[in-house]
């Protein structure tokens, strides 16, 4: 699997945040973060707000969620 096989969905509104990586062919969630977890995972350097898709994909690979 590569980034072309996935899509990123983001949603930010007031005090709510959501970042989700999905499998494009099945529309199933591979990895997602909500609210304070989004802030924390960015601050910890695991994902980048400059490249949500690429960094979420790489993090999912590191976690063994994507082969």
Secondary structure as the mmCIF struct_conf table of DSSP 4:
data_model
#
loop_
_struct_conf.conf_type_id
_struct_conf.id
_struct_conf.beg_label_comp_id
_struct_conf.beg_label_asym_id
_struct_conf.beg_label_seq_id
_struct_conf.end_label_comp_id
_struct_conf.end_label_asym_id
_struct_conf.end_label_seq_id
HELX_RH_3T_P HELX_RH_3T_P1 UNK A 3 UNK A 5
STRN STRN1 UNK A 6 UNK A 13
TURN_TY1_P TURN_TY1_P1 UNK A 14 UNK A 15
STRN STRN2 UNK A 16 UNK A 23
TURN_TY1_P TURN_TY1_P2 UNK A 24 UNK A 26
STRN STRN3 UNK A 29 UNK A 34
TURN_TY1_P TURN_TY1_P3 UNK A 35 UNK A 35
HELX_RH_AL_P HELX_RH_AL_P1 UNK A 36 UNK A 43
TURN_TY1_P TURN_TY1_P4 UNK A 44 UNK A 45
BEND BEND1 UNK A 46 UNK A 47
TURN_TY1_P TURN_TY1_P5 UNK A 49 UNK A 50
HELX_RH_AL_P HELX_RH_AL_P2 UNK A 52 UNK A 62
TURN_TY1_P TURN_TY1_P6 UNK A 63 UNK A 64
BEND BEND2 UNK A 65 UNK A 65
#
